[in-house]
């Protein structure tokens, strides 16, 4: 579970790599964290058996609700099931809690259960209730620092935004055990490590991040980290991966052009090809960043005496 972004990114990169995608598909491609269809996401993450078990649980509870004529609760569960076809309710805690309550509310309390309860099972029932209450209080106690930790994160983010990466590395490292699963936190921490010269450490957390996100910026950052470390082949592979993930974005081609212009990794043919891609490829949105990249590519081509640099 939680592996959908990685699987989606791999499939999307392979699809665009095959060359069968249309220009329109390249433009609209993105980096979703969820499938926007819970049934597809469960199938991707747990396989067909996991999806079948989930559907059996929902259908069994819905059937019990209809049989008991619990129209309101059964209707609520049916609405939840339909909603899950085009959104991601199970990725949000309030909807997870709601689903649990709906499933519990649809379980019938038959005469046998009532008789057993009234004939001496109260002690056992209260014992189970006490265990659940204790477990809930313990979990709440363990989560008491969550709000404080989030405040610390946003406070130390000022180091990152002000480019004070040395202090950022020290501060982020203290919160790593708490937020080591958060893509945004890992990205900021890895960036700070790379800018501080800790390339191997940065690469480790970028690799972890690639398992939690299919954002092409992860590979762009990984490539720049390798380039700063002198690992040019790895940098090239990372930039190419970013371009395969989102071929409609100009930034990976821009980074590849600059990489091929490096004296220790110079490749004139590839450099000119990537620079021409940046100049010729039509972006989804014309932005200041696009204009700046194209201006830099024109300068780069002129520096290498490329006669068709104005095209």
HUNORWO-V105764 format. One record per residue. N is the residue number from 1. RES is the residue in three letters. PSI is psi in radians with two decimals (NA if undefined). OMEGA is omega in whole degrees, 0 to 359 (none if undefined). NEAR is the number of other ideal C-beta (glycine too) atoms within 8 Angstrom. Layout:
n->N res->RES psi->PSI omega->OMEGA near->NEAR
n->N res->RES psi->PSI omega->OMEGA near->NEAR
This chain:
n->1 res->UNK psi->2.56 omega->183 near->4
n->2 res->UNK psi->0.00 omega->183 near->5
n->3 res->UNK psi->0.16 omega->182 near->9
n->4 res->UNK psi->-0.83 omega->182 near->12
n->5 res->UNK psi->-0.74 omega->180 near->12
n->6 res->UNK psi->-0.80 omega->181 near->12
n->7 res->UNK psi->-0.71 omega->179 near->10
n->8 res->UNK psi->-0.76 omega->180 near->12
n->9 res->UNK psi->-0.73 omega->179 near->13
n->10 res->UNK psi->-0.75 omega->181 near->8
n->11 res->UNK psi->-0.72 omega->181 near->8
n->12 res->UNK psi->-0.74 omega->179 near->11
n->13 res->UNK psi->-0.73 omega->179 near->11
n->14 res->UNK psi->-0.61 omega->180 near->9
n->15 res->UNK psi->-0.84 omega->179 near->9
n->16 res->UNK psi->-0.55 omega->178 near->13
n->17 res->UNK psi->-0.52 omega->182 near->7
n->18 res->UNK psi->-0.36 omega->179 near->7
n->19 res->UNK psi->0.13 omega->181 near->5
n->20 res->UNK psi->-0.11 omega->182 near->4
n->21 res->UNK psi->2.62 omega->178 near->9
n->22 res->UNK psi->2.90 omega->178 near->5
n->23 res->UNK psi->-0.66 omega->180 near->5
n->24 res->UNK psi->-0.68 omega->178 near->6
n->25 res->UNK psi->-0.65 omega->178 near->8
n->26 res->UNK psi->-0.67 omega->182 near->12
n->27 res->UNK psi->-0.69 omega->186 near->8
n->28 res->UNK psi->-0.10 omega->182 near->7
n->29 res->UNK psi->2.50 omega->179 near->11
n->30 res->UNK psi->-2.85 omega->181 near->5
n->31 res->UNK psi->1.25 omega->184 near->11
n->32 res->UNK psi->2.51 omega->176 near->9
n->33 res->UNK psi->-0.33 omega->182 near->8
n->34 res->UNK psi->2.83 omega->182 near->8
n->35 res->UNK psi->-0.23 omega->186 near->11
n->36 res->UNK psi->0.47 omega->172 near->7
n->37 res->UNK psi->1.84 omega->187 near->9
n->38 res->UNK psi->-0.58 omega->182 near->12
n->39 res->UNK psi->-0.71 omega->176 near->11
n->40 res->UNK psi->-0.71 omega->182 near->8
n->41 res->UNK psi->-0.72 omega->178 near->13
n->42 res->UNK psi->-0.68 omega->179 near->12
n->43 res->UNK psi->-0.70 omega->180 near->11
n->44 res->UNK psi->-0.73 omega->188 near->10
n->45 res->UNK psi->-0.57 omega->185 near->11
n->46 res->UNK psi->-0.09 omega->181 near->8
n->47 res->UNK psi->3.07 omega->180 near->6
n->48 res->UNK psi->-0.69 omega->178 near->6
n->49 res->UNK psi->-0.72 omega->178 near->7
n->50 res->UNK psi->-0.72 omega->178 near->11
n->51 res->UNK psi->-0.73 omega->180 near->12
n->52 res->UNK psi->-0.76 omega->179 near->8
n->53 res->UNK psi->-0.71 omega->180 near->8
n->54 res->UNK psi->-0.76 omega->179 near->10
n->55 res->UNK psi->-0.63 omega->177 near->9
n->56 res->UNK psi->-0.72 omega->179 near->8
n->57 res->UNK psi->-0.82 omega->181 near->9
n->58 res->UNK psi->-0.81 omega->183 near->11
n->59 res->UNK psi->-0.65 omega->178 near->8
n->60 res->UNK psi->-0.77 omega->180 near->8
n->61 res->UNK psi->-0.69 omega->179 near->13
n->62 res->UNK psi->-0.71 omega->178 near->13
n->63 res->UNK psi->-0.74 omega->178 near->8
n->64 res->UNK psi->-0.68 omega->179 near->11
n->65 res->UNK psi->-0.72 omega->179 near->13
n->66 res->UNK psi->-0.71 omega->181 near->9
n->67 res->UNK psi->-0.59 omega->179 near->7
n->68 res->UNK psi->-0.01 omega->181 near->8
n->69 res->UNK psi->0.62 omega->174 near->5
n->70 res->UNK psi->1.26 omega->190 near->10
n->71 res->UNK psi->-0.65 omega->182 near->7
n->72 res->UNK psi->-0.86 omega->183 near->6
n->73 res->UNK psi->-0.72 omega->178 near->11
n->74 res->UNK psi->-0.69 omega->178 near->12
n->75 res->UNK psi->-0.65 omega->178 near->8
n->76 res->UNK psi->-0.73 omega->178 near->9
n->77 res->UNK psi->-0.71 omega->178 near->16
n->78 res->UNK psi->-0.72 omega->177 near->9
n->79 res->UNK psi->-0.71 omega->178 near->8
n->80 res->UNK psi->-0.77 omega->181 near->13
n->81 res->UNK psi->-0.70 omega->178 near->10
n->82 res->UNK psi->-0.69 omega->179 near->7
n->83 res->UNK psi->-0.61 omega->182 near->9
n->84 res->UNK psi->-0.20 omega->178 near->12
n->85 res->UNK psi->-0.40 omega->186 near->9
n->86 res->UNK psi->0.33 omega->178 near->6
n->87 res->UNK psi->-2.87 omega->183 near->8
n->88 res->UNK psi->1.03 omega->182 near->10
n->89 res->UNK psi->-0.56 omega->183 near->12
n->90 res->UNK psi->-0.08 omega->176 near->11
n->91 res->UNK psi->-0.02 omega->182 near->5
n->92 res->UNK psi->2.26 omega->187 near->8
n->93 res->UNK psi->-0.77 omega->180 near->5
n->94 res->UNK psi->-0.68 omega->179 near->6
n->95 res->UNK psi->-0.57 omega->175 near->10
n->96 res->UNK psi->-0.79 omega->179 near->10
n->97 res->UNK psi->-0.74 omega->180 near->8
n->98 res->UNK psi->-0.77 omega->181 near->9
n->99 res->UNK psi->-0.71 omega->179 near->12
n->100 res->UNK psi->-0.79 omega->180 near->8
n->101 res->UNK psi->-0.71 omega->179 near->8
n->102 res->UNK psi->-0.76 omega->181 near->13
n->103 res->UNK psi->-0.71 omega->180 near->12
n->104 res->UNK psi->-0.73 omega->183 near->7
n->105 res->UNK psi->-0.40 omega->181 near->8
n->106 res->UNK psi->-0.04 omega->178 near->15
n->107 res->UNK psi->2.19 omega->185 near->8
n->108 res->UNK psi->2.48 omega->172 near->7
n->109 res->UNK psi->1.58 omega->186 near->5
n->110 res->UNK psi->3.07 omega->183 near->6
n->111 res->UNK psi->-0.65 omega->180 near->5
n->112 res->UNK psi->-0.74 omega->179 near->6
n->113 res->UNK psi->-0.74 omega->180 near->8
n->114 res->UNK psi->-0.74 omega->181 near->9
n->115 res->UNK psi->-0.75 omega->179 near->8
n->116 res->UNK psi->-0.66 omega->181 near->8
n->117 res->UNK psi->-0.73 omega->183 near->9
n->118 res->UNK psi->-0.23 omega->184 near->6
n->119 res->UNK psi->0.61 omega->170 near->6
n->120 res->UNK psi->0.13 omega->181 near->4
n->121 res->UNK psi->0.09 omega->185 near->9
n->122 res->UNK psi->-0.69 omega->182 near->7
n->123 res->UNK psi->-0.79 omega->180 near->7
n->124 res->UNK psi->-0.70 omega->180 near->7
n->125 res->UNK psi->-0.78 omega->179 near->9
n->126 res->UNK psi->-0.55 omega->177 near->8
n->127 res->UNK psi->-0.80 omega->177 near->8
n->128 res->UNK psi->-0.72 omega->179 near->8
n->129 res->UNK psi->-0.69 omega->179 near->8
n->130 res->UNK psi->-0.70 omega->178 near->8
n->131 res->UNK psi->-0.79 omega->180 near->8
n->132 res->UNK psi->-0.71 omega->180 near->8
n->133 res->UNK psi->-0.77 omega->179 near->8
n->134 res->UNK psi->-0.77 omega->179 near->8
n->135 res->UNK psi->-0.71 omega->180 near->8
n->136 res->UNK psi->-0.77 omega->180 near->8
n->137 res->UNK psi->-0.65 omega->179 near->8
n->138 res->UNK psi->-0.76 omega->179 near->8
n->139 res->UNK psi->-0.75 omega->178 near->8
n->140 res->UNK psi->-0.68 omega->179 near->8
n->141 res->UNK psi->-0.72 omega->180 near->7
n->142 res->UNK psi->-0.43 omega->182 near->6
n->143 res->UNK psi->0.18 omega->187 near->7
n->144 res->UNK psi->-0.43 omega->184 near->6
n->145 res->UNK psi->0.06 omega->185 near->7
n->146 res->UNK psi->-0.87 omega->182 near->7
n->147 res->UNK psi->-0.76 omega->180 near->6
n->148 res->UNK psi->-0.67 omega->180 near->7
n->149 res->UNK psi->-0.67 omega->177 near->11
n->150 res->UNK psi->-0.66 omega->177 near->8
n->151 res->UNK psi->-0.71 omega->178 near->8
n->152 res->UNK psi->-0.73 omega->180 near->10
n->153 res->UNK psi->-0.85 omega->182 near->11
n->154 res->UNK psi->-0.41 omega->175 near->7
n->155 res->UNK psi->-0.79 omega->182 near->7
n->156 res->UNK psi->-0.23 omega->177 near->13
n->157 res->UNK psi->-0.39 omega->178 near->9
n->158 res->UNK psi->-0.61 omega->176 near->7
n->159 res->UNK psi->-0.75 omega->181 near->12
n->160 res->UNK psi->-0.77 omega->182 near->14
n->161 res->UNK psi->-0.53 omega->179 near->6
n->162 res->UNK psi->0.13 omega->177 near->6
n->163 res->UNK psi->0.40 omega->175 near->6
n->164 res->UNK psi->1.30 omega->191 near->8
n->165 res->UNK psi->-0.50 omega->179 near->13
n->166 res->UNK psi->-0.83 omega->178 near->7
n->167 res->UNK psi->-0.62 omega->180 near->9
n->168 res->UNK psi->-0.74 omega->180 near->14
n->169 res->UNK psi->-0.79 omega->181 near->13
n->170 res->UNK psi->-0.75 omega->183 near->8
n->171 res->UNK psi->-0.75 omega->179 near->11
n->172 res->UNK psi->-0.62 omega->180 near->14
n->173 res->UNK psi->-0.57 omega->179 near->8
n->174 res->UNK psi->-0.50 omega->182 near->6
n->175 res->UNK psi->-0.01 omega->182 near->13
n->176 res->UNK psi->-0.74 omega->179 near->9
n->177 res->UNK psi->-0.42 omega->182 near->4
n->178 res->UNK psi->-0.76 omega->187 near->7
n->179 res->UNK psi->0.45 omega->181 near->10
n->180 res->UNK psi->-0.10 omega->179 near->9
n->181 res->UNK psi->-0.06 omega->183 near->4
n->182 res->UNK psi->2.05 omega->181 near->7
n->183 res->UNK psi->-0.75 omega->181 near->10
n->184 res->UNK psi->-0.72 omega->180 near->6
n->185 res->UNK psi->-0.80 omega->181 near->12
n->186 res->UNK psi->-0.66 omega->179 near->15
n->187 res->UNK psi->-0.80 omega->180 near->12
n->188 res->UNK psi->-0.71 omega->181 near->12
n->189 res->UNK psi->-0.78 omega->180 near->14
n->190 res->UNK psi->-0.69 omega->177 near->14
n->191 res->UNK psi->-0.76 omega->180 near->12
n->192 res->UNK psi->-0.71 omega->178 near->14
n->193 res->UNK psi->-0.78 omega->181 near->14
n->194 res->UNK psi->-0.79 omega->180 near->14
n->195 res->UNK psi->-0.38 omega->179 near->8
n->196 res->UNK psi->-0.03 omega->178 near->9
n->197 res->UNK psi->0.07 omega->179 near->5
n->198 res->UNK psi->1.26 omega->190 near->9
n->199 res->UNK psi->-0.71 omega->181 near->12
n->200 res->UNK psi->-0.75 omega->178 near->7
n->201 res->UNK psi->-0.75 omega->180 near->8
n->202 res->UNK psi->-0.72 omega->180 near->13
n->203 res->UNK psi->-0.64 omega->180 near->11
n->204 res->UNK psi->-0.77 omega->182 near->8
n->205 res->UNK psi->-0.45 omega->174 near->12
n->206 res->UNK psi->-0.63 omega->176 near->14
n->207 res->UNK psi->-0.69 omega->176 near->9
n->208 res->UNK psi->-0.70 omega->180 near->10
n->209 res->UNK psi->-0.61 omega->180 near->13
n->210 res->UNK psi->-0.33 omega->176 near->12
n->211 res->UNK psi->-0.18 omega->182 near->7
n->212 res->UNK psi->-0.17 omega->184 near->11
n->213 res->UNK psi->2.58 omega->175 near->12
n->214 res->UNK psi->0.40 omega->179 near->12
n->215 res->UNK psi->2.27 omega->181 near->7
n->216 res->UNK psi->-0.42 omega->179 near->14
n->217 res->UNK psi->-0.44 omega->177 near->8
n->218 res->UNK psi->-0.79 omega->181 near->12
n->219 res->UNK psi->-0.57 omega->175 near->14
n->220 res->UNK psi->-0.78 omega->179 near->14
n->221 res->UNK psi->-0.70 omega->178 near->13
n->222 res->UNK psi->-0.72 omega->179 near->13
n->223 res->UNK psi->-0.73 omega->178 near->17
n->224 res->UNK psi->-0.61 omega->177 near->11
n->225 res->UNK psi->-0.77 omega->178 near->15
n->226 res->UNK psi->-0.69 omega->181 near->14
n->227 res->UNK psi->-0.74 omega->178 near->12
n->228 res->UNK psi->-0.53 omega->181 near->8
n->229 res->UNK psi->-0.05 omega->180 near->8
n->230 res->UNK psi->0.10 omega->178 near->6
n->231 res->UNK psi->1.35 omega->190 near->8
n->232 res->UNK psi->-0.63 omega->179 near->12
n->233 res->UNK psi->-0.75 omega->178 near->6
n->234 res->UNK psi->-0.66 omega->178 near->9
n->235 res->UNK psi->-0.76 omega->179 near->14
n->236 res->UNK psi->-0.78 omega->180 near->12
n->237 res->UNK psi->-0.69 omega->181 near->9
n->238 res->UNK psi->-0.76 omega->179 near->13
n->239 res->UNK psi->-0.69 omega->178 near->15
n->240 res->UNK psi->-0.68 omega->178 near->10
n->241 res->UNK psi->-0.72 omega->178 near->10
n->242 res->UNK psi->-0.69 omega->179 near->17
n->243 res->UNK psi->-0.60 omega->178 near->13
n->244 res->UNK psi->-0.62 omega->179 near->10
n->245 res->UNK psi->-0.84 omega->182 near->15
n->246 res->UNK psi->1.39 omega->183 near->12
n->247 res->UNK psi->-0.24 omega->179 near->10
n->248 res->UNK psi->-0.16 omega->180 near->9
n->249 res->UNK psi->2.43 omega->183 near->10
n->250 res->UNK psi->-0.39 omega->189 near->11
n->251 res->UNK psi->-0.76 omega->179 near->11
n->252 res->UNK psi->-0.65 omega->179 near->15
n->253 res->UNK psi->-0.64 omega->176 near->12
n->254 res->UNK psi->-0.78 omega->179 near->13
n->255 res->UNK psi->-0.65 omega->178 near->13
n->256 res->UNK psi->-0.72 omega->179 near->14
n->257 res->UNK psi->-0.74 omega->180 near->15
n->258 res->UNK psi->-0.59 omega->178 near->9
n->259 res->UNK psi->-0.78 omega->181 near->14
n->260 res->UNK psi->-0.29 omega->177 near->13
n->261 res->UNK psi->-0.11 omega->178 near->9
n->262 res->UNK psi->2.32 omega->182 near->10
n->263 res->UNK psi->-0.65 omega->183 near->4
n->264 res->UNK psi->-0.06 omega->178 near->6
n->265 res->UNK psi->0.56 omega->189 near->9
n->266 res->UNK psi->2.29 omega->175 near->9
n->267 res->UNK psi->1.72 omega->187 near->7
n->268 res->UNK psi->-0.76 omega->183 near->8
n->269 res->UNK psi->-0.83 omega->180 near->6
n->270 res->UNK psi->-0.64 omega->180 near->9
n->271 res->UNK psi->-0.81 omega->180 near->14
n->272 res->UNK psi->-0.63 omega->179 near->11
n->273 res->UNK psi->-0.78 omega->180 near->8
n->274 res->UNK psi->-0.67 omega->179 near->13
n->275 res->UNK psi->-0.72 omega->178 near->13
n->276 res->UNK psi->-0.54 omega->176 near->10
n->277 res->UNK psi->-0.76 omega->178 near->11
n->278 res->UNK psi->-0.69 omega->182 near->14
n->279 res->UNK psi->-0.57 omega->187 near->10
n->280 res->UNK psi->-0.42 omega->184 near->7
n->281 res->UNK psi->2.28 omega->182 near->8
n->282 res->UNK psi->2.07 omega->181 near->3
n->283 res->UNK psi->2.84 omega->179 near->10
n->284 res->UNK psi->-0.70 omega->180 near->4
n->285 res->UNK psi->2.31 omega->176 near->5
n->286 res->UNK psi->2.04 omega->182 near->5
n->287 res->UNK psi->2.99 omega->176 near->7
n->288 res->UNK psi->-0.68 omega->179 near->5
n->289 res->UNK psi->-0.70 omega->179 near->7
n->290 res->UNK psi->-0.78 omega->180 near->11
n->291 res->UNK psi->-0.66 omega->179 near->9
n->292 res->UNK psi->-0.72 omega->178 near->8
n->293 res->UNK psi->-0.73 omega->180 near->12
n->294 res->UNK psi->-0.67 omega->177 near->10
n->295 res->UNK psi->-0.70 omega->179 near->8
n->296 res->UNK psi->-0.62 omega->178 near->9
n->297 res->UNK psi->-0.64 omega->177 near->13
n->298 res->UNK psi->-0.74 omega->178 near->11
n->299 res->UNK psi->-0.72 omega->180 near->8
n->300 res->UNK psi->-0.75 omega->180 near->13
n->301 res->UNK psi->-0.69 omega->179 near->12
n->302 res->UNK psi->-0.60 omega->177 near->9
n->303 res->UNK psi->-0.44 omega->180 near->6
n->304 res->UNK psi->0.39 omega->172 near->10
n->305 res->UNK psi->0.79 omega->178 near->5
n->306 res->UNK psi->1.97 omega->189 near->9
n->307 res->UNK psi->-0.48 omega->183 near->4
n->308 res->UNK psi->0.48 omega->186 near->5
n->309 res->UNK psi->-0.33 omega->181 near->8
n->310 res->UNK psi->-0.14 omega->182 near->4
n->311 res->UNK psi->NA omega->none near->6
